[in-house]
């Protein structure tokens, strides 16, 4: 989706989006002359807003949390690739 649609759907302003991209909290796809965003980016932006506003997590904490979530998702993908089975992790339904 376009940057303007992302800003509308995520309820962010351009300045905040730029900071989050610089912090690498969001990593949009670069396609000249603009960037594009995915549904996952919208969900990630909502998570960041929830962490900041609802839970009071500071910027340093946001970076740590996002890094840990990214590591967890990478490990789950790697394990799913090795086992060849999705939904085989504890707490997941097939």
PDB file of N, CA, C and O in Angstrom:
ATOM      1  N   UNK A   1       0.842  -1.174   0.000  1.00  0.00           N
ATOM      2  CA  UNK A   1       0.000   0.000   0.000  1.00  0.00           C
ATOM      3  C   UNK A   1       0.889   1.239   0.000  1.00  0.00           C
ATOM      4  O   UNK A   1       2.058   1.174   0.381  1.00  0.00           O
ATOM      5  N   UNK A   2       0.340   2.339  -0.419  1.00  0.00           N
ATOM      6  CA  UNK A   2       1.100   3.587  -0.497  1.00  0.00           C
ATOM      7  C   UNK A   2       1.355   4.160   0.896  1.00  0.00           C
ATOM      8  O   UNK A   2       0.738   3.752   1.880  1.00  0.00           O
ATOM      9  N   UNK A   3       2.269   5.105   0.948  1.00  0.00           N
ATOM     10  CA  UNK A   3       2.571   5.769   2.221  1.00  0.00           C
ATOM     11  C   UNK A   3       1.341   6.496   2.760  1.00  0.00           C
ATOM     12  O   UNK A   3       1.067   6.450   3.959  1.00  0.00           O
ATOM     13  N   UNK A   4       0.605   7.162   1.881  1.00  0.00           N
ATOM     14  CA  UNK A   4      -0.570   7.915   2.329  1.00  0.00           C
ATOM     15  C   UNK A   4      -1.640   6.982   2.904  1.00  0.00           C
ATOM     16  O   UNK A   4      -2.246   7.291   3.930  1.00  0.00           O
ATOM     17  N   UNK A   5      -1.871   5.845   2.248  1.00  0.00           N
ATOM     18  CA  UNK A   5      -2.840   4.887   2.775  1.00  0.00           C
ATOM     19  C   UNK A   5      -2.364   4.325   4.113  1.00  0.00           C
ATOM     20  O   UNK A   5      -3.154   4.158   5.042  1.00  0.00           O
ATOM     21  N   UNK A   6      -1.067   4.035   4.201  1.00  0.00           N
ATOM     22  CA  UNK A   6      -0.514   3.532   5.459  1.00  0.00           C
ATOM     23  C   UNK A   6      -0.707   4.550   6.579  1.00  0.00           C
ATOM     24  O   UNK A   6      -1.135   4.190   7.675  1.00  0.00           O
ATOM     25  N   UNK A   7      -0.395   5.815   6.313  1.00  0.00           N
ATOM     26  CA  UNK A   7      -0.561   6.856   7.328  1.00  0.00           C
ATOM     27  C   UNK A   7      -2.014   6.940   7.789  1.00  0.00           C
ATOM     28  O   UNK A   7      -2.287   7.080   8.982  1.00  0.00           O
ATOM     29  N   UNK A   8      -2.935   6.855   6.847  1.00  0.00           N
ATOM     30  CA  UNK A   8      -4.360   6.909   7.185  1.00  0.00           C
ATOM     31  C   UNK A   8      -4.761   5.717   8.046  1.00  0.00           C
ATOM     32  O   UNK A   8      -5.417   5.884   9.074  1.00  0.00           O
ATOM     33  N   UNK A   9      -4.373   4.528   7.633  1.00  0.00           N
ATOM     34  CA  UNK A   9      -4.790   3.309   8.330  1.00  0.00           C
ATOM     35  C   UNK A   9      -4.108   3.140   9.682  1.00  0.00           C
ATOM     36  O   UNK A   9      -4.690   2.566  10.602  1.00  0.00           O
ATOM     37  N   UNK A  10      -2.885   3.635   9.808  1.00  0.00           N
ATOM     38  CA  UNK A  10      -2.146   3.468  11.062  1.00  0.00           C
ATOM     39  C   UNK A  10      -2.332   4.645  12.023  1.00  0.00           C
ATOM     40  O   UNK A  10      -1.891   4.587  13.171  1.00  0.00           O
ATOM     41  N   UNK A  11      -2.982   5.707  11.554  1.00  0.00           N
ATOM     42  CA  UNK A  11      -3.223   6.904  12.369  1.00  0.00           C
ATOM     43  C   UNK A  11      -1.918   7.566  12.809  1.00  0.00           C
ATOM     44  O   UNK A  11      -1.819   8.086  13.920  1.00  0.00           O
ATOM     45  N   UNK A  12      -0.923   7.541  11.926  1.00  0.00           N
ATOM     46  CA  UNK A  12       0.360   8.184  12.205  1.00  0.00           C
ATOM     47  C   UNK A  12       0.489   9.456  11.385  1.00  0.00           C
ATOM     48  O   UNK A  12      -0.169   9.614  10.357  1.00  0.00           O
ATOM     49  N   UNK A  13       1.346  10.365  11.849  1.00  0.00           N
ATOM     50  CA  UNK A  13       1.703  11.512  11.023  1.00  0.00           C
ATOM     51  C   UNK A  13       3.033  11.211  10.333  1.00  0.00           C
ATOM     52  O   UNK A  13       3.738  10.276  10.711  1.00  0.00           O
ATOM     53  N   UNK A  14       3.368  12.008   9.324  1.00  0.00           N
ATOM     54  CA  UNK A  14       4.569  11.739   8.534  1.00  0.00           C
ATOM     55  C   UNK A  14       5.846  11.827   9.360  1.00  0.00           C
ATOM     56  O   UNK A  14       6.779  11.054   9.143  1.00  0.00           O
ATOM     57  N   UNK A  15       5.894  12.754  10.300  1.00  0.00           N
ATOM     58  CA  UNK A  15       7.086  12.911  11.137  1.00  0.00           C
ATOM     59  C   UNK A  15       7.321  11.665  11.994  1.00  0.00           C
ATOM     60  O   UNK A  15       8.445  11.171  12.088  1.00  0.00           O
ATOM     61  N   UNK A  16       6.262  11.167  12.612  1.00  0.00           N
ATOM     62  CA  UNK A  16       6.381   9.952  13.427  1.00  0.00           C
ATOM     63  C   UNK A  16       6.812   8.779  12.567  1.00  0.00           C
ATOM     64  O   UNK A  16       7.687   8.007  12.959  1.00  0.00           O
ATOM     65  N   UNK A  17       6.202   8.638  11.392  1.00  0.00           N
ATOM     66  CA  UNK A  17       6.572   7.549  10.488  1.00  0.00           C
ATOM     67  C   UNK A  17       8.047   7.625  10.131  1.00  0.00           C
ATOM     68  O   UNK A  17       8.736   6.605  10.129  1.00  0.00           O
ATOM     69  N   UNK A  18       8.536   8.813   9.832  1.00  0.00           N
ATOM     70  CA  UNK A  18       9.945   8.969   9.467  1.00  0.00           C
ATOM     71  C   UNK A  18      10.863   8.542  10.609  1.00  0.00           C
ATOM     72  O   UNK A  18      11.872   7.876  10.381  1.00  0.00           O
ATOM     73  N   UNK A  19      10.517   8.922  11.826  1.00  0.00           N
ATOM     74  CA  UNK A  19      11.316   8.528  12.995  1.00  0.00           C
ATOM     75  C   UNK A  19      11.304   7.012  13.149  1.00  0.00           C
ATOM     76  O   UNK A  19      12.350   6.409  13.387  1.00  0.00           O
ATOM     77  N   UNK A  20      10.142   6.393  13.018  1.00  0.00           N
ATOM     78  CA  UNK A  20      10.042   4.944  13.177  1.00  0.00           C
ATOM     79  C   UNK A  20      10.820   4.205  12.100  1.00  0.00           C
ATOM     80  O   UNK A  20      11.379   3.139  12.357  1.00  0.00           O
ATOM     81  N   UNK A  21      10.859   4.764  10.894  1.00  0.00           N
ATOM     82  CA  UNK A  21      11.661   4.155   9.824  1.00  0.00           C
ATOM     83  C   UNK A  21      13.145   4.317  10.143  1.00  0.00           C
ATOM     84  O   UNK A  21      13.920   3.378   9.964  1.00  0.00           O
ATOM     85  N   UNK A  22      13.546   5.496  10.612  1.00  0.00           N
ATOM     86  CA  UNK A  22      14.951   5.725  10.982  1.00  0.00           C
ATOM     87  C   UNK A  22      15.381   4.798  12.113  1.00  0.00           C
ATOM     88  O   UNK A  22      16.517   4.326  12.130  1.00  0.00           O
ATOM     89  N   UNK A  23      14.484   4.535  13.055  1.00  0.00           N
ATOM     90  CA  UNK A  23      14.771   3.631  14.172  1.00  0.00           C
ATOM     91  C   UNK A  23      14.712   2.166  13.741  1.00  0.00           C
ATOM     92  O   UNK A  23      15.090   1.270  14.496  1.00  0.00           O
ATOM     93  N   UNK A  24      14.234   1.935  12.521  1.00  0.00           N
ATOM     94  CA  UNK A  24      14.036   0.596  11.954  1.00  0.00           C
ATOM     95  C   UNK A  24      12.969  -0.196  12.696  1.00  0.00           C
ATOM     96  O   UNK A  24      13.011  -1.426  12.740  1.00  0.00           O
ATOM     97  N   UNK A  25      12.018   0.518  13.275  1.00  0.00           N
ATOM     98  CA  UNK A  25      10.862  -0.140  13.867  1.00  0.00           C
ATOM     99  C   UNK A  25       9.928  -0.596  12.755  1.00  0.00           C
ATOM    100  O   UNK A  25       9.245  -1.613  12.878  1.00  0.00           O
ATOM    101  N   UNK A  26       9.907   0.167  11.670  1.00  0.00           N
ATOM    102  CA  UNK A  26       9.185  -0.190  10.453  1.00  0.00           C
ATOM    103  C   UNK A  26      10.189  -0.193   9.314  1.00  0.00           C
ATOM    104  O   UNK A  26      11.028   0.702   9.213  1.00  0.00           O
ATOM    105  N   UNK A  27      10.101  -1.199   8.461  1.00  0.00           N
ATOM    106  CA  UNK A  27      11.029  -1.309   7.326  1.00  0.00           C
ATOM    107  C   UNK A  27      10.193  -1.539   6.069  1.00  0.00           C
ATOM    108  O   UNK A  27       9.960  -2.679   5.668  1.00  0.00           O
ATOM    109  N   UNK A  28       9.742  -0.438   5.450  1.00  0.00           N
ATOM    110  CA  UNK A  28       8.914  -0.588   4.252  1.00  0.00           C
ATOM    111  C   UNK A  28       9.747  -1.047   3.054  1.00  0.00           C
ATOM    112  O   UNK A  28      10.975  -0.963   3.053  1.00  0.00           O
ATOM    113  N   UNK A  29       9.039  -1.533   2.045  1.00  0.00           N
ATOM    114  CA  UNK A  29       9.694  -1.894   0.791  1.00  0.00           C
ATOM    115  C   UNK A  29       9.966  -0.607   0.020  1.00  0.00           C
ATOM    116  O   UNK A  29       9.085   0.244  -0.109  1.00  0.00           O
ATOM    117  N   UNK A  30      11.176  -0.470  -0.487  1.00  0.00           N
ATOM    118  CA  UNK A  30      11.534   0.722  -1.251  1.00  0.00           C
ATOM    119  C   UNK A  30      11.252   0.453  -2.719  1.00  0.00           C
ATOM    120  O   UNK A  30      11.788  -0.483  -3.313  1.00  0.00           O
ATOM    121  N   UNK A  31      10.400   1.295  -3.293  1.00  0.00           N
ATOM    122  CA  UNK A  31      10.113   1.220  -4.721  1.00  0.00           C
ATOM    123  C   UNK A  31      10.079   2.654  -5.235  1.00  0.00           C
ATOM    124  O   UNK A  31       9.170   3.423  -4.922  1.00  0.00           O
ATOM    125  N   UNK A  32      11.074   2.990  -6.018  1.00  0.00           N
ATOM    126  CA  UNK A  32      11.215   4.374  -6.481  1.00  0.00           C
ATOM    127  C   UNK A  32       9.930   4.852  -7.129  1.00  0.00           C
ATOM    128  O   UNK A  32       9.321   4.103  -7.893  1.00  0.00           O
ATOM    129  N   UNK A  33       9.506   6.049  -6.857  1.00  0.00           N
ATOM    130  CA  UNK A  33      10.130   7.083  -6.031  1.00  0.00           C
ATOM    131  C   UNK A  33       9.632   7.078  -4.593  1.00  0.00           C
ATOM    132  O   UNK A  33       9.929   8.006  -3.841  1.00  0.00           O
ATOM    133  N   UNK A  34       8.896   6.074  -4.199  1.00  0.00           N
ATOM    134  CA  UNK A  34       8.278   6.071  -2.874  1.00  0.00           C
ATOM    135  C   UNK A  34       8.546   4.746  -2.176  1.00  0.00           C
ATOM    136  O   UNK A  34       9.332   3.926  -2.650  1.00  0.00           O
ATOM    137  N   UNK A  35       7.895   4.553  -1.068  1.00  0.00           N
ATOM    138  CA  UNK A  35       7.985   3.294  -0.329  1.00  0.00           C
ATOM    139  C   UNK A  35       6.588   2.680  -0.273  1.00  0.00           C
ATOM    140  O   UNK A  35       5.586   3.382  -0.406  1.00  0.00           O
ATOM    141  N   UNK A  36       6.535   1.365  -0.075  1.00  0.00           N
ATOM    142  CA  UNK A  36       5.246   0.698   0.065  1.00  0.00           C
ATOM    143  C   UNK A  36       5.221  -0.078   1.376  1.00  0.00           C
ATOM    144  O   UNK A  36       6.255  -0.493   1.900  1.00  0.00           O
ATOM    145  N   UNK A  37       4.023  -0.259   1.882  1.00  0.00           N
ATOM    146  CA  UNK A  37       3.821  -0.916   3.164  1.00  0.00           C
ATOM    147  C   UNK A  37       2.885  -2.103   2.998  1.00  0.00           C
ATOM    148  O   UNK A  37       2.122  -2.182   2.035  1.00  0.00           O
ATOM    149  N   UNK A  38       2.957  -3.027   3.955  1.00  0.00           N
ATOM    150  CA  UNK A  38       2.123  -4.221   3.938  1.00  0.00           C
ATOM    151  C   UNK A  38       1.137  -4.184   5.098  1.00  0.00           C
ATOM    152  O   UNK A  38       1.195  -3.307   5.960  1.00  0.00           O
ATOM    153  N   UNK A  39       0.236  -5.153   5.098  1.00  0.00           N
ATOM    154  CA  UNK A  39      -0.685  -5.301   6.227  1.00  0.00           C
ATOM    155  C   UNK A  39       0.093  -5.561   7.516  1.00  0.00           C
ATOM    156  O   UNK A  39      -0.298  -5.097   8.587  1.00  0.00           O
ATOM    157  N   UNK A  40       1.191  -6.301   7.408  1.00  0.00           N
ATOM    158  CA  UNK A  40       2.022  -6.571   8.587  1.00  0.00           C
ATOM    159  C   UNK A  40       2.598  -5.273   9.150  1.00  0.00           C
ATOM    160  O   UNK A  40       2.745  -5.139  10.365  1.00  0.00           O
ATOM    161  N   UNK A  41       2.924  -4.318   8.280  1.00  0.00           N
ATOM    162  CA  UNK A  41       3.428  -3.023   8.746  1.00  0.00           C
ATOM    163  C   UNK A  41       2.348  -2.267   9.520  1.00  0.00           C
ATOM    164  O   UNK A  41       2.637  -1.618  10.525  1.00  0.00           O
ATOM    165  N   UNK A  42       1.110  -2.353   9.049  1.00  0.00           N
ATOM    166  CA  UNK A  42      -0.001  -1.704   9.764  1.00  0.00           C
ATOM    167  C   UNK A  42      -0.154  -2.333  11.149  1.00  0.00           C
ATOM    168  O   UNK A  42      -0.316  -1.623  12.141  1.00  0.00           O
ATOM    169  N   UNK A  43      -0.102  -3.659  11.216  1.00  0.00           N
ATOM    170  CA  UNK A  43      -0.219  -4.355  12.504  1.00  0.00           C
ATOM    171  C   UNK A  43       0.941  -3.991  13.423  1.00  0.00           C
ATOM    172  O   UNK A  43       0.750  -3.800  14.624  1.00  0.00           O
ATOM    173  N   UNK A  44       2.141  -3.895  12.861  1.00  0.00           N
ATOM    174  CA  UNK A  44       3.318  -3.536  13.662  1.00  0.00           C
ATOM    175  C   UNK A  44       3.181  -2.111  14.196  1.00  0.00           C
ATOM    176  O   UNK A  44       3.515  -1.847  15.351  1.00  0.00           O
ATOM    177  N   UNK A  45       2.693  -1.199  13.367  1.00  0.00           N
ATOM    178  CA  UNK A  45       2.483   0.180  13.813  1.00  0.00           C
ATOM    179  C   UNK A  45       1.465   0.220  14.950  1.00  0.00           C
ATOM    180  O   UNK A  45       1.639   0.966  15.913  1.00  0.00           O
ATOM    181  N   UNK A  46       0.409  -0.574  14.842  1.00  0.00           N
ATOM    182  CA  UNK A  46      -0.596  -0.623  15.905  1.00  0.00           C
ATOM    183  C   UNK A  46       0.006  -1.173  17.193  1.00  0.00           C
ATOM    184  O   UNK A  46      -0.286  -0.681  18.283  1.00  0.00           O
ATOM    185  N   UNK A  47       0.848  -2.195  17.061  1.00  0.00           N
ATOM    186  CA  UNK A  47       1.539  -2.748  18.234  1.00  0.00           C
ATOM    187  C   UNK A  47       2.407  -1.678  18.895  1.00  0.00           C
ATOM    188  O   UNK A  47       2.394  -1.538  20.118  1.00  0.00           O
ATOM    189  N   UNK A  48       3.152  -0.932  18.100  1.00  0.00           N
ATOM    190  CA  UNK A  48       4.017   0.123  18.646  1.00  0.00           C
ATOM    191  C   UNK A  48       3.168   1.161  19.377  1.00  0.00           C
ATOM    192  O   UNK A  48       3.507   1.577  20.485  1.00  0.00           O
ATOM    193  N   UNK A  49       2.069   1.578  18.757  1.00  0.00           N
ATOM    194  CA  UNK A  49       1.189   2.548  19.410  1.00  0.00           C
ATOM    195  C   UNK A  49       0.636   2.002  20.721  1.00  0.00           C
ATOM    196  O   UNK A  49       0.588   2.716  21.722  1.00  0.00           O
ATOM    197  N   UNK A  50       0.219   0.739  20.718  1.00  0.00           N
ATOM    198  CA  UNK A  50      -0.292   0.124  21.948  1.00  0.00           C
ATOM    199  C   UNK A  50       0.780   0.085  23.034  1.00  0.00           C
ATOM    200  O   UNK A  50       0.510   0.398  24.193  1.00  0.00           O
ATOM    201  N   UNK A  51       1.990  -0.297  22.653  1.00  0.00           N
ATOM    202  CA  UNK A  51       3.080  -0.366  23.626  1.00  0.00           C
ATOM    203  C   UNK A  51       3.381   1.005  24.215  1.00  0.00           C
ATOM    204  O   UNK A  51       3.577   1.139  25.423  1.00  0.00           O
ATOM    205  N   UNK A  52       3.419   2.026  23.356  1.00  0.00           N
ATOM    206  CA  UNK A  52       3.756   3.374  23.809  1.00  0.00           C
ATOM    207  C   UNK A  52       2.627   4.005  24.621  1.00  0.00           C
ATOM    208  O   UNK A  52       2.850   4.502  25.725  1.00  0.00           O
ATOM    209  N   UNK A  53       1.424   3.980  24.072  1.00  0.00           N
ATOM    210  CA  UNK A  53       0.327   4.730  24.682  1.00  0.00           C
ATOM    211  C   UNK A  53      -0.376   3.959  25.792  1.00  0.00           C
ATOM    212  O   UNK A  53      -0.638   4.510  26.861  1.00  0.00           O
ATOM    213  N   UNK A  54      -0.680   2.702  25.548  1.00  0.00           N
ATOM    214  CA  UNK A  54      -1.449   1.940  26.535  1.00  0.00           C
ATOM    215  C   UNK A  54      -0.578   1.381  27.654  1.00  0.00           C
ATOM    216  O   UNK A  54      -0.997   1.330  28.810  1.00  0.00           O
ATOM    217  N   UNK A  55       0.635   0.963  27.305  1.00  0.00           N
ATOM    218  CA  UNK A  55       1.500   0.324  28.299  1.00  0.00           C
ATOM    219  C   UNK A  55       2.628   1.222  28.792  1.00  0.00           C
ATOM    220  O   UNK A  55       3.322   0.865  29.744  1.00  0.00           O
ATOM    221  N   UNK A  56       2.825   2.380  28.164  1.00  0.00           N
ATOM    222  CA  UNK A  56       3.833   3.326  28.617  1.00  0.00           C
ATOM    223  C   UNK A  56       5.271   2.897  28.378  1.00  0.00           C
ATOM    224  O   UNK A  56       6.174   3.336  29.091  1.00  0.00           O
ATOM    225  N   UNK A  57       5.496   2.048  27.389  1.00  0.00           N
ATOM    226  CA  UNK A  57       6.859   1.593  27.090  1.00  0.00           C
ATOM    227  C   UNK A  57       7.620   2.739  26.427  1.00  0.00           C
ATOM    228  O   UNK A  57       7.102   3.391  25.521  1.00  0.00           O
ATOM    229  N   UNK A  58       8.860   2.985  26.884  1.00  0.00           N
ATOM    230  CA  UNK A  58       9.663   4.057  26.296  1.00  0.00           C
ATOM    231  C   UNK A  58      10.301   3.587  24.984  1.00  0.00           C
ATOM    232  O   UNK A  58      10.225   2.410  24.631  1.00  0.00           O
ATOM    233  N   UNK A  59      10.932   4.527  24.267  1.00  0.00           N
ATOM    234  CA  UNK A  59      11.497   4.223  22.950  1.00  0.00           C
ATOM    235  C   UNK A  59      12.540   3.117  23.001  1.00  0.00           C
ATOM    236  O   UNK A  59      12.575   2.254  22.124  1.00  0.00           O
ATOM    237  N   UNK A  60      13.381   3.138  24.013  1.00  0.00           N
ATOM    238  CA  UNK A  60      14.398   2.094  24.144  1.00  0.00           C
ATOM    239  C   UNK A  60      13.745   0.726  24.311  1.00  0.00           C
ATOM    240  O   UNK A  60      14.186  -0.262  23.724  1.00  0.00           O
ATOM    241  N   UNK A  61      12.694   0.683  25.113  1.00  0.00           N
ATOM    242  CA  UNK A  61      11.969  -0.564  25.328  1.00  0.00           C
ATOM    243  C   UNK A  61      11.270  -1.058  24.071  1.00  0.00           C
ATOM    244  O   UNK A  61      11.196  -2.262  23.825  1.00  0.00           O
ATOM    245  N   UNK A  62      10.757  -0.122  23.274  1.00  0.00           N
ATOM    246  CA  UNK A  62      10.110  -0.502  22.010  1.00  0.00           C
ATOM    247  C   UNK A  62      11.108  -1.237  21.130  1.00  0.00           C
ATOM    248  O   UNK A  62      10.796  -2.293  20.579  1.00  0.00           O
ATOM    249  N   UNK A  63      12.310  -0.682  20.996  1.00  0.00           N
ATOM    250  CA  UNK A  63      13.339  -1.321  20.174  1.00  0.00           C
ATOM    251  C   UNK A  63      13.667  -2.724  20.649  1.00  0.00           C
ATOM    252  O   UNK A  63      13.816  -3.640  19.840  1.00  0.00           O
ATOM    253  N   UNK A  64      13.780  -2.896  21.953  1.00  0.00           N
ATOM    254  CA  UNK A  64      14.091  -4.217  22.518  1.00  0.00           C
ATOM    255  C   UNK A  64      12.953  -5.195  22.239  1.00  0.00           C
ATOM    256  O   UNK A  64      13.192  -6.322  21.806  1.00  0.00           O
ATOM    257  N   UNK A  65      11.722  -4.768  22.484  1.00  0.00           N
ATOM    258  CA  UNK A  65      10.566  -5.640  22.272  1.00  0.00           C
ATOM    259  C   UNK A  65      10.455  -6.053  20.807  1.00  0.00           C
ATOM    260  O   UNK A  65      10.248  -7.229  20.507  1.00  0.00           O
ATOM    261  N   UNK A  66      10.592  -5.093  19.897  1.00  0.00           N
ATOM    262  CA  UNK A  66      10.480  -5.416  18.471  1.00  0.00           C
ATOM    263  C   UNK A  66      11.590  -6.357  18.025  1.00  0.00           C
ATOM    264  O   UNK A  66      11.361  -7.261  17.222  1.00  0.00           O
ATOM    265  N   UNK A  67      12.799  -6.142  18.551  1.00  0.00           N
ATOM    266  CA  UNK A  67      13.909  -7.027  18.210  1.00  0.00           C
ATOM    267  C   UNK A  67      13.628  -8.452  18.670  1.00  0.00           C
ATOM    268  O   UNK A  67      13.865  -9.404  17.926  1.00  0.00           O
ATOM    269  N   UNK A  68      13.129  -8.600  19.880  1.00  0.00           N
ATOM    270  CA  UNK A  68      12.808  -9.932  20.401  1.00  0.00           C
ATOM    271  C   UNK A  68      11.684 -10.591  19.600  1.00  0.00           C
ATOM    272  O   UNK A  68      11.746 -11.786  19.312  1.00  0.00           O
ATOM    273  N   UNK A  69      10.666  -9.823  19.243  1.00  0.00           N
ATOM    274  CA  UNK A  69       9.584 -10.375  18.424  1.00  0.00           C
ATOM    275  C   UNK A  69      10.095 -10.829  17.059  1.00  0.00           C
ATOM    276  O   UNK A  69       9.710 -11.889  16.566  1.00  0.00           O
ATOM    277  N   UNK A  70      10.965 -10.020  16.450  1.00  0.00           N
ATOM    278  CA  UNK A  70      11.532 -10.393  15.149  1.00  0.00           C
ATOM    279  C   UNK A  70      12.351 -11.669  15.261  1.00  0.00           C
ATOM    280  O   UNK A  70      12.275 -12.536  14.390  1.00  0.00           O
ATOM    281  N   UNK A  71      13.133 -11.788  16.324  1.00  0.00           N
ATOM    282  CA  UNK A  71      13.922 -13.005  16.531  1.00  0.00           C
ATOM    283  C   UNK A  71      13.016 -14.213  16.714  1.00  0.00           C
ATOM    284  O   UNK A  71      13.276 -15.280  16.158  1.00  0.00           O
ATOM    285  N   UNK A  72      11.959 -14.047  17.489  1.00  0.00           N
ATOM    286  CA  UNK A  72      11.033 -15.143  17.724  1.00  0.00           C
ATOM    287  C   UNK A  72      10.383 -15.603  16.417  1.00  0.00           C
ATOM    288  O   UNK A  72      10.288 -16.803  16.159  1.00  0.00           O
ATOM    289  N   UNK A  73       9.942 -14.659  15.602  1.00  0.00           N
ATOM    290  CA  UNK A  73       9.317 -15.019  14.328  1.00  0.00           C
ATOM    291  C   UNK A  73      10.311 -15.693  13.389  1.00  0.00           C
ATOM    292  O   UNK A  73       9.952 -16.632  12.678  1.00  0.00           O
ATOM    293  N   UNK A  74      11.548 -15.228  13.380  1.00  0.00           N
ATOM    294  CA  UNK A  74      12.574 -15.856  12.540  1.00  0.00           C
ATOM    295  C   UNK A  74      12.833 -17.290  12.975  1.00  0.00           C
ATOM    296  O   UNK A  74      12.952 -18.185  12.139  1.00  0.00           O
ATOM    297  N   UNK A  75      12.920 -17.507  14.270  1.00  0.00           N
ATOM    298  CA  UNK A  75      13.139 -18.862  14.783  1.00  0.00           C
ATOM    299  C   UNK A  75      11.959 -19.778  14.469  1.00  0.00           C
ATOM    300  O   UNK A  75      12.151 -20.942  14.118  1.00  0.00           O
ATOM    301  N   UNK A  76      10.753 -19.262  14.594  1.00  0.00           N
ATOM    302  CA  UNK A  76       9.569 -20.067  14.284  1.00  0.00           C
ATOM    303  C   UNK A  76       9.550 -20.457  12.812  1.00  0.00           C
ATOM    304  O   UNK A  76       9.218 -21.594  12.476  1.00  0.00           O
ATOM    305  N   UNK A  77       9.905 -19.519  11.926  1.00  0.00           N
ATOM    306  CA  UNK A  77       9.959 -19.840  10.492  1.00  0.00           C
ATOM    307  C   UNK A  77      11.022 -20.886  10.220  1.00  0.00           C
ATOM    308  O   UNK A  77      10.803 -21.812   9.439  1.00  0.00           O
ATOM    309  N   UNK A  78      12.176 -20.742  10.864  1.00  0.00           N
ATOM    310  CA  UNK A  78      13.260 -21.707  10.661  1.00  0.00           C
ATOM    311  C   UNK A  78      12.846 -23.091  11.148  1.00  0.00           C
ATOM    312  O   UNK A  78      13.090 -24.089  10.471  1.00  0.00           O
ATOM    313  N   UNK A  79      12.227 -23.150  12.307  1.00  0.00           N
ATOM    314  CA  UNK A  79      11.775 -24.436  12.840  1.00  0.00           C
ATOM    315  C   UNK A  79      10.673 -25.042  11.975  1.00  0.00           C
ATOM    316  O   UNK A  79      10.659 -26.251  11.741  1.00  0.00           O
ATOM    317  N   UNK A  80       9.767 -24.220  11.510  1.00  0.00           N
ATOM    318  CA  UNK A  80       8.689 -24.719  10.652  1.00  0.00           C
ATOM    319  C   UNK A  80       9.267 -25.252   9.346  1.00  0.00           C
ATOM    320  O   UNK A  80       8.788 -26.255   8.815  1.00  0.00           O
ATOM    321  N   UNK A  81      10.286 -24.589   8.832  1.00  0.00           N
ATOM    322  CA  UNK A  81      10.926 -25.051   7.606  1.00  0.00           C
ATOM    323  C   UNK A  81      11.631 -26.376   7.794  1.00  0.00           C
ATOM    324  O   UNK A  81      11.615 -27.223   6.901  1.00  0.00           O
ATOM    325  N   UNK A  82      12.243 -26.560   8.939  1.00  0.00           N
ATOM    326  CA  UNK A  82      12.956 -27.816   9.211  1.00  0.00           C
ATOM    327  C   UNK A  82      11.995 -28.964   9.481  1.00  0.00           C
ATOM    328  O   UNK A  82      12.234 -30.096   9.060  1.00  0.00           O
ATOM    329  N   UNK A  83      10.912 -28.670  10.181  1.00  0.00           N
ATOM    330  CA  UNK A  83       9.973 -29.746  10.514  1.00  0.00           C
ATOM    331  C   UNK A  83       8.997 -30.006   9.374  1.00  0.00           C
ATOM    332  O   UNK A  83       8.408 -31.082   9.279  1.00  0.00           O
ATOM    333  N   UNK A  84       8.835 -29.008   8.513  1.00  0.00           N
ATOM    334  CA  UNK A  84       7.908 -29.170   7.406  1.00  0.00           C
ATOM    335  C   UNK A  84       6.454 -29.134   7.830  1.00  0.00           C
ATOM    336  O   UNK A  84       5.558 -29.428   7.037  1.00  0.00           O
ATOM    337  N   UNK A  85       6.221 -28.771   9.082  1.00  0.00           N
ATOM    338  CA  UNK A  85       4.846 -28.742   9.582  1.00  0.00           C
ATOM    339  C   UNK A  85       4.562 -27.398  10.215  1.00  0.00           C
ATOM    340  O   UNK A  85       5.334 -26.912  11.041  1.00  0.00           O
ATOM    341  N   UNK A  86       3.445 -26.797   9.822  1.00  0.00           N
ATOM    342  CA  UNK A  86       3.010 -25.560  10.454  1.00  0.00           C
ATOM    343  C   UNK A  86       1.988 -25.898  11.517  1.00  0.00           C
ATOM    344  O   UNK A  86       1.305 -26.919  11.435  1.00  0.00           O
ATOM    345  N   UNK A  87       1.889 -25.054  12.497  1.00  0.00           N
ATOM    346  CA  UNK A  87       0.915 -25.278  13.558  1.00  0.00           C
ATOM    347  C   UNK A  87       1.342 -26.358  14.531  1.00  0.00           C
ATOM    348  O   UNK A  87       0.518 -26.891  15.274  1.00  0.00           O
ATOM    349  N   UNK A  88       2.635 -26.685  14.532  1.00  0.00           N
ATOM    350  CA  UNK A  88       3.101 -27.746  15.416  1.00  0.00           C
ATOM    351  C   UNK A  88       3.768 -27.206  16.669  1.00  0.00           C
ATOM    352  O   UNK A  88       4.391 -27.957  17.420  1.00  0.00           O
ATOM    353  N   UNK A  89       3.638 -25.912  16.894  1.00  0.00           N
ATOM    354  CA  UNK A  89       4.239 -25.309  18.067  1.00  0.00           C
ATOM    355  C   UNK A  89       3.225 -25.288  19.200  1.00  0.00           C
ATOM    356  O   UNK A  89       2.021 -25.211  18.952  1.00  0.00           O
ATOM    357  N   UNK A  90       3.691 -25.354  20.429  1.00  0.00           N
ATOM    358  CA  UNK A  90       2.771 -25.320  21.564  1.00  0.00           C
ATOM    359  C   UNK A  90       1.877 -24.089  21.497  1.00  0.00           C
ATOM    360  O   UNK A  90       2.343 -22.983  21.224  1.00  0.00           O
ATOM    361  N   UNK A  91       0.607 -24.292  21.746  1.00  0.00           N
ATOM    362  CA  UNK A  91      -0.332 -23.185  21.746  1.00  0.00           C
ATOM    363  C   UNK A  91      -0.915 -22.860  20.392  1.00  0.00           C
ATOM    364  O   UNK A  91      -1.762 -21.972  20.291  1.00  0.00           O
ATOM    365  N   UNK A  92      -0.489 -23.553  19.341  1.00  0.00           N
ATOM    366  CA  UNK A  92      -1.021 -23.303  18.011  1.00  0.00           C
ATOM    367  C   UNK A  92      -1.975 -24.407  17.622  1.00  0.00           C
ATOM    368  O   UNK A  92      -1.773 -25.577  17.949  1.00  0.00           O
ATOM    369  N   UNK A  93      -3.016 -24.013  16.918  1.00  0.00           N
ATOM    370  CA  UNK A  93      -3.945 -25.003  16.378  1.00  0.00           C
ATOM    371  C   UNK A  93      -3.538 -25.321  14.956  1.00  0.00           C
ATOM    372  O   UNK A  93      -3.014 -24.457  14.252  1.00  0.00           O
ATOM    373  N   UNK A  94      -3.769 -26.536  14.528  1.00  0.00           N
ATOM    374  CA  UNK A  94      -3.429 -26.949  13.161  1.00  0.00           C
ATOM    375  C   UNK A  94      -4.389 -26.386  12.167  1.00  0.00           C
ATOM    376  O   UNK A  94      -4.253 -26.633  10.969  1.00  0.00           O
TER     377      UNK A  94
END
